[in-house]
Amino acid sequence: MEAIAKHINNMEGHHKVQAFEAWTRWLMGFGPSPFLAIRFYYHGKEFIIGNPRDPQSALRWDKIVLNCRGSKSFDPRFPWVYKWDDIRKSVAGAIVTFVDEEPPGKTLSTLGKSNN
């Protein structure tokens, strides 16, 4: 930062640049935020999935279909909401992730039972 400030300060017609730096701790538990881990996970997931319109992609899709009960087009064979692939004429593949801040069990015995 100092090298850039010196360079800008030597240029004609520019105001003097001052640099302020501070060492701080992240709040949320005084460590890296879980939000950042989730955010970067989803950036990576988006990179891996690629272009959803690419005909060669296994995860390509063309439209989102609402399959609601009571509508004329309701088909109980399909989910209520899904992505449709017009090229393959089928429900498109998907990667689904659920993140929860609470463990599935409050004690070790209930945790073990919930993971079976």
Phi and psi in degrees as a GROMACS rama.xvg file:
@    title "Ramachandran Plot"
@    xaxis  label "Phi"
@    yaxis  label "Psi"
@TYPE xy
-64.7742  -37.4685  GLU-2
-63.8399  -39.2956  ALA-3
-67.7709  -42.9699  ILE-4
-61.4554  -42.1772  ALA-5
-62.7488  -40.4363  LYS-6
-64.3849  -45.1143  HIS-7
-67.4653  -38.7403  ILE-8
-64.72  -27.294  ASN-9
-81.2576  -10.7862  ASN-10
-78.6126  142.42  MET-11
-75.3821  142.26  GLU-12
83.4492  3.27574  GLY-13
-109.1  146.804  HIS-14
-74.4123  157.023  HIS-15
-64.87  135.481  LYS-16
-100.966  133.253  VAL-17
-115.815  141.918  GLN-18
-109.925  131.442  ALA-19
-120.064  125.87  PHE-20
-127.403  147.916  GLU-21
-144.24  143.82  ALA-22
-98.3762  118.961  TRP-23
-129.592  161.104  THR-24
-101.492  149.683  ARG-25
-74.8032  140.609  TRP-26
-74.882  -112.736  LEU-27
13.3091  67.4772  MET-28
87.4874  9.62526  GLY-29
55.8868  41.1395  PHE-30
-159.106  -176.133  GLY-31
-57.3991  137.346  PRO-32
-73.1356  140.047  SER-33
-61.0888  -28.9377  PRO-34
-57.7311  -41.4662  PHE-35
-65.1436  -39.9026  LEU-36
-61.5979  -43.9687  ALA-37
-67.459  -42.252  ILE-38
-60.615  -46.4981  ARG-39
-71.0344  -29.4661  PHE-40
-60.2956  -46.6243  TYR-41
-70.2579  -30.4355  TYR-42
-62.8624  -43.9809  HIS-43
-64.2415  -41.2395  GLY-44
-62.3252  -42.5518  LYS-45
-62.0406  -39.5473  GLU-46
-65.1956  -42.0247  PHE-47
-67.5853  -42.2061  ILE-48
-65.1537  -39.832  ILE-49
78.1725  -153.748  GLY-50
-79.0324  118.755  ASN-51
-70.6878  -7.89935  PRO-52
-99.0707  -4.26305  ARG-53
-68.0603  121.378  ASP-54
-61.5209  -22.6562  PRO-55
-86.6628  -11.5636  GLN-56
-75.0993  135.891  SER-57
-71.6817  -18.7919  ALA-58
-106.117  19.0393  LEU-59
-70.525  152.122  ARG-60
-153.647  157.181  TRP-61
-113.126  -32.9316  ASP-62
-153.656  160.284  LYS-63
-102.075  129.194  ILE-64
-110.795  132.295  VAL-65
-98.8064  119.12  LEU-66
-111.802  74.7838  ASN-67
-92.0949  139.373  CYS-68
-61.5406  139.355  ARG-69
97.0736  -17.0928  GLY-70
-83.5518  156.49  SER-71
-65.1394  -29.6934  LYS-72
-93.3819  10.0915  SER-73
-60.7864  130.829  PHE-74
-130.968  112.282  ASP-75
-66.298  -9.889  PRO-76
-74.5661  -18.6789  ARG-77
-108.81  158.32  PHE-78
-64.9961  167.713  PRO-79
-68.0365  -35.5038  TRP-80
-134.93  128.963  VAL-81
-153.829  162.442  TYR-82
-95.2119  136.526  LYS-83
-112.57  135.266  TRP-84
-103.5  110.33  ASP-85
-70.0857  -29.0877  ASP-86
-70.4201  -46.6408  ILE-87
-88.643  -8.59936  ARG-88
53.4411  50.8659  LYS-89
-154.003  171.911  SER-90
-67.0753  133.041  VAL-91
-74.3425  152.623  ALA-92
-69.5095  158.311  GLY-93
-152.292  156.222  ALA-94
-113.763  122.094  ILE-95
-120.362  133.313  VAL-96
-131.708  137.03  THR-97
-118.402  133.041  PHE-98
-124.751  128.979  VAL-99
-133.273  141.236  ASP-100
-81.4521  -12.9825  GLU-101
-101.702  138.202  GLU-102
-68.8798  155.933  PRO-103
-69.3982  -15.1864  PRO-104
-133.185  144.962  GLY-105
-81.9118  -25.3435  LYS-106
-123.299  167.938  THR-107
-63.1571  -34.907  LEU-108
-69.4317  -41.4211  SER-109
-72.9472  -30.4185  THR-110
-63.433  -44.6465  LEU-111
-62.3271  -40.4015  GLY-112
-68.2814  -34.457  LYS-113
-75.3176  -19.395  SER-114
-94.1429  4.91905  ASN-115
